Every structure is written in structure tokens, then in C-alpha cells.
Amino acid sequence: MTTARTISIWMNADDTAKWSVTDLPSHDLDAVVVGAGIAGLSTALCLLREGRKVVVIDKEGVGAGETLRTSAHLSNALDDRFYRLARQHGEDGARLAAASHAAAIDWIEALVEASGKDCGFARVPGYLFAHDGDASDLEKEVEAARAAGLNATLLAAGDALPASFGPIIRFERQAIVDVGRYMRVLAEEVRDAGGRFLRAEIVDIKGGSPCTISLRHGELKARTVVAATNVPVHETGATYMKQAAYRSYVIAGDAPDDLPDALIWDDADPYHYIRRYVDADGVAKIIVGGEDHKTGQDDDPEAYVRLQAWTREHFPGATHFTHGWSGQILEPVDGLAFIGRDPDHENVYLVTGDSGNGLTHGTLAALLITDVAHGRDNPWEALYDPARKPVRSAGEWIRENANAALQFRDWVRPADVDDPQKIPLGTGAVLRRGAHRIACYRSGDGRLHTYNARCPHLGCVVRWSGEEKSWDCPCHGSRFDGESGAILNGPTSEPLAPMELDPK
């Protein structure tokens, strides 16, 4: 099971499953990396190169979390705007953010070149345009980006993109990659360097000397643990109140002839992002994402339709849309990921808060954690410290946490339906039975699958996602499979509890 029902355009490295074992001796291990996405595998490879013995644990396999649900932009022109990052982290912080993401792209490029494999990596320009044609924010951003060390130029309408896009900022030396092929190469590098893969589900991590890793079935000990699971599933107060979960939607179709080989995005909220991709058959595709909304809130079955309409408006030659998928994005209140020591657990390191730049955040995490774990200074450590207090983003912190608290009103709201027979096939709804809320899904064969609708994380009532056939928590973004109740996304460490549907 992946984290969603929709299918992305990227190849899934299913054949890597044969490298995994389902059991390991429970005696002390050296370094355990939890999560086989880009953050976990990159970190595992860096630790292996330092002579560490590394085990990668994942319940599903390589890239099965959020990594293969990305649009695979590689950019240090961050979408949170450098004039905002400078305000939140200072000008030095903005420069370090740009430099760290640039270093991540360089590391990916070097790995691809050393492997000799075709991973679809290429250096391309990036273009930012104003969604409403107002260039005032672009003028602020180009100055802030230059101050942060980027090669950025404000161009007049029609200079690089069609004139209909208006003025744009051009950023040099951005990049693209085929993330499916890249993950296969990255996993091979980990294997060939001596890394081991364990297929298991983590339910808790406790720091110490050694750390304890609790599995759904069993327990392991390790000297060092890296939690690279997109959002931590163990008990840590370091991050979950400082970031919010969003769903982002992506479509792919045949590319128009005038689509440049570039990254393109706008400054709308939510924003749109575009890139070109050539598939294994040599067919050029356009990949377009956007229509973000908070996970569990504003369920929107028209998201893909609107994305197609927006794409045709800006690229009339785009046709034959073949793919549509969504992914989970963790938005930190101050725009940058949380990477480094878990302040609540000794010898445990965190990687979370991708902020829409998951491939570069995940890669730079490997470089940063490897330095910190070996006692070396790293100039990015304080910038990404999970224990940092986002003082300059207090307003956003208050808004996000007030929004989460507001979702508890679902306990006093009327049920979605009063009779399970009213639930159509392939659909879910929340019912009331006294003080209880029951998440009820009717599968295609007509069977009802019923669970306690209380999210095990902090007790919000889950809501139905029609796009992904999942139960989503509107408070902190935990997600569960509609039919089985199994965990799709944390921070919950427990699945939905089965509950009988008694008559009224």
C-alpha cells in the first residue's frame, strides 16, 4: 500500500523489495534510518560512506511514501519567497537556505554522474511569474533572491515565456530529475555500500543509549536513529505544532510544442508549478501541480478538473491528460524544514517539514545529519534545528494552531448521513451513535468497513477524502486507508480502531 490510491507518472521501484528482509536480530544495531524515501536513503548513503553500519526500515519499500508523489522540481529558488525568509530568518538565514538547497542539487547531480545511469537529470532555468500580472512582489523577490546569492533576473513580458505570463524572474541553474529512476539508483547505492533493508512498521522510537525502536511486531535497539518518515510517528513535541499538513494535486499530459525545458511557478496562494518531462517512450509531457488545501479540510473532487482547465488556459496546446495524483506536504510556519537532533530523544534525528521542496530538503538533511552525528560543525544546523522557536512567524503559528483546534467542533456537528445504506459504493461517511463517531466506508462489493472516527493522535474526528479514498484528520494531517483503517500518513502511530456499527 502506498500513501494514496492515485498513480503518479514516476516508476515505482517495486523490484527493490527482494532486497528486504522481514526480521533482524534484536541486539544493538549501529544506525537505523526509518523511511526509504529520498531523505532516508540519502542519509543512509552518507552514513555508510562514513563507515557506519546502516539498516533502512520501511513498511512498504523504496519511495512508497511521498517521494514518488512529487513533481520532481529541484530548486534553490524556494517558493516561500526570499523576502519572507529574510524577514523570518534574517538575511544570513536566507543565504544559508539558498546555499543548502543548491548543495543538495549538486549532491544529486554528482551521484547521478558517478552512477553512469540515466536519471533524467538536467540543469534548467526556473521562471516565477505573477498570477495577477502585478510585478511589485516580483521586484521585491528578485532583490531578495540576489541578496541570498541566487543568479536572478527580472525579465519583461515575452522575453522568455509567452507574453501572456507577464514579467517574470529567471533563476539560473535549477534542475529536473526523473525521481523514479533516481530513487532506484539511490537504493542501489545504499545496497552496494553495505546497507540493509528491513520491511517492518514502526510504532514508536525512544531515545537513549541505545535507542529503542518499537515495531508492530518486535523491538530493536540502535545507537542512532534517523526518523525520515515525512512526519514523525513517534512521540515528540518538537515539530507537529509548528507545521501543517496540506494535500497538493498534480496532473500530467502531452506537452505543447511551446513548453520550455524549465521549471515554472506562479505566486498565487495556493500556487501552481509546471515542468516538462520526457517519458521512457520519448514522449514529452507537461506536469502541473497546485490546488493545495489543508489535509482533511475542503475535500475537493474538482481539483484535477480545475488543474486541467488552468493548464489549457496557460498552455492551450496541452492535451491528453493521462495521470492525476496527490501528495502530502508539510508546511512549517517559518518556511524551512525541521532537520537535526530531536530535542526530546537522545541520539534521535528528525527530518520533517518539506515545505514543498521535499527532494532538496531531504537531500540536504542527509548532509546535515551526517555532520552533526559525527560531531562536525555544519553552518545549516541552527537554521533547520527542530527545537527552534519561530518567533518571527508567531502570527502564522497562532493561525495554524487555532485552525487545528477549531476542527474539534466535528464532535458536536451533525453526522454526514444518518443511515449507512445511504452511503454510495466506493464512498465513506461519518455516522453518529450516541457519543461516538463511526467512520463508515462502503467498498465496491457493498461491504461496510467501520472504524472509530477518533484519530488516535490527538482525538479529532477524521473526514472522508473522495480523491484518495482515505480517512483524513483535519487537525494534524494523519491519514488512514478507507477500507483497512491502516496508517497512510503520520503523525499518528496507531491505525483507526475497528468499531461495530450498532443500530440506532
Summary of the structure (lengths in Angstrom):
residues: 504
radius of gyration: 22.3
end to end distance: 34.0
largest distance: 66.7
contacts: 1829
relative contact order: 0.15
helix: 28%
strand: 30%
